């Protein structure tokens, strides 16, 4: 359709999707550098200069943690991703120290992080409180001007069921990712594990995103709309 013939509704949806695409692309690039390239370079540079693999990993995985802390300082708040990154690293470091310097807890700290989040997603659905829906409710509270419209959205039973389904899929995907990371940590040499863990993670997440897009045409359209700018602005009206 020609841009000049598009309705304000269509233009608004297109702008929201474009902003979302830019945000996702930026996060992927930053994640690749901070959690993929930088750790490999750090480990290769540090390992010959320290006495153990555990010390090298502690320094290596401190790079994403430092980035999360700097990002929180810049934005004035620590988001969920940063909280999980710092918390999982801290827990892995403590277990490594208590275990006498074993490198395995540090290698498994990312798997523990995503595994715990995956279990939380599944438990939240079992309790009929889908984690994804709760997250969007928190987002709605931060956007007070849209609170009434969001309340109407959350009251829809079909949307609640769809969010439950998507939350289950997210939880299963996170558990698959955690299992793969644990398997790689156990069978691969440390330097190879550091190098391939992020590409494997991206591959699993890409598969999950593809499944979500496939479901978009099979009943998940309300979730897609919510994630990319629900509630929609009606032509000639306000949200």
N, C-alpha and C positions, 0 to 999 in steps of 0.2 A: 504494500500500500504506500502511496506517495505521502511523504511527510506532511505536505500541506493539507492533506485530506484526513489526517489522523485527529481523533477526538482528544480533548484534554486528558481524559482517562488513559488513553493509550500512550500518550506522550509521557504522562507521569509514571506509568508502569515501566516504560522503556528507560526512563531516567533512573529509576530505582534499580533496575536490573543492571544497568551500566555501572552505577556506583558500586553495587555488590560485586560485579566482576572485577572492578579495579581493586576493591578491598581484598578479595580473595587472591588475586594475582600478587598484590604487594605482600600479603602474609606468606604466600608460598615462597616468594623470592627471599624474604627475610629469614624464614625458617630454614631454607636450603643453605643459606650462608651461615647462620648462627648455630643450627643444630646438625648440619651436615658437613660443610666444607671446613669451618673453623675447628671443630673437634678433631677431625682427621689430621689437619696440619699441626694442631697443638700436641696431639698424642705422639706423632712421629718426631716432633722436635723435642718433646720433654722426656720421652721414655729412656733414651740413652743417658740422660743426665740425672736420673733418680734411681733409688735402689730397688724399687718394686713396681709391679704393674698397678697395684692399688693406689699408690701415690700418683702415678701418671694419670690414672683414670680420674682421681679426685680433682686434679688440676684441669684435665680435659673437660669434664662435665661441669666444671665451674663456669665455663664460658657461657652456655645458655642461661645459667642461673644469674650471672652478672648482667646479662642482657635483660632478663626479666626484671631485675631490680632497677636497672637504669630506666627501662620503659615505664615502670611504676612510678619512679621519681619524676619522670618527664610529664606523665599524664595526671599525676596527683592521686592515683589509685592503683591498687593491685588487682588485676582481673583474675578470673578463675584459672586460666591457663598458667599465668605466672605463679599463682598460689600453689597449684599442683606441681609445677616444675621445681619450685624452691622446696616445698615440703617433701617431695619424693627424694630429691637429692640429699636433703638433710637427714632423712631417715636412712638412706643407703649409706651415708657417711658414718652415721652412728653405729649401724650394724657392722660395718667394715672394721671400725675401731674395736668394738666389743668382741668381734670374732678373731682378733689378733692380726688383722691386716689382710684378710681375704679380699680378693678383687671381685668375687662373684656378686656380693650385694650391690656394688656400684654398677656392675653390668646389668643387673636385674631391676634397677630402680625405676627405669622408664616403663618396663613391663608391669611393675607393681602399681605404678600410677594409672596407666590405662586400664589395667585389670580391675582395680578398685572402682574406677568410674563406670566400667561396664557392668559390674555387679550392682552398683548403685542404680543404674538405669533399669535393670531387670527387677530389682526389689521395689523400686518406685512404681512400676507397672503392676506388680503383684499387690501392692498396697492401694492401687487405684489412684495414685498421685504421680502421673508421668513426669519424670524429671524435666523433659523438654518443655512441657506445658508450664511447670512451675517456674522455669527460667524465663519464659516469655511473660509470665505474670509479674515477675520482678522487673523486667524491662518496661512493662506497662506502667508500673508505679513511678518509674523515673520519667515517664512522659505523661505527666498529669493532664495535659491538655487533651489527651486521647483516651483517658481512663474510661469514660462512659462507653465509647465505641468498643474498646477492648473487652469490657465486661460483657457486652452482648455477644462478642465472638466466643468467649470462654463458656458461655451458657449453652452453646450448641452441642448436643450430644454427639452428633456425627464427627464434629471436630475433636472432641475428647477421645473418641475411639480411634480416630486417625492418628492423633498424637501418641496414643498408646502403642500403636503399631510401629510408628517411626522410632519411638523410644526403644522398643524391643530390638529393632534392626540396628540402631546405634549401639546398644549394649552388646549385642552379639558381635558386631564388627569390632568393637573395642576389645572384647575377650579374644577374638581371633588374632588381633594385632598383638595383644599381650602374650599370647601363647607362642606366636611366631618369634617375638623378640626373646622370650625365654629360651626357645629352642636354639636360636642363633647364638645366644650367649653361652650355651652349654657346649656346642659342637664346633664353633669356629675359633680360630686364634683371635686374640684380642684386637689386633690392628685391623683384621678383616671385619670383625664384628662392628667396630666403630665406623668403618667405611660403608658397610652395606645396610646397617640398621635403618637409616633414614630412607633410602630408596625403597626398601621393603615396606616401611610404614606408609610411604606415599602411594605405593601400588595398592595396598589394602584400602586406604582411604579413597583412592580414585575409584576402586570397584564399588565401594559403598555409595559414593556420590552418584555413580552411574545407575545403581539400583534405585536410588531415591528419585532420580530424574525419570526412570522408567515407570516408577509408581505414580509419578505426577499425573500421568494420564489415566491412572487406575484408582482414583479415589483420594490421592494425596494432594490434590490441587489446593485445598484450603490451607494445608501446612506450608506448601510452597509460597502461597500468597502471604501468609503470616510472616514467614522468614524473610521475605523480600519487600515488606512494607505494608502489612495489614494494620489497620483496615484501609481498604482502597478509598481514594478520594473520588467522589462522584462528580461528574461534570456539572458545573454550576453550583456545587454544594461545598460543604466543608466537612472535615473529618472530626 
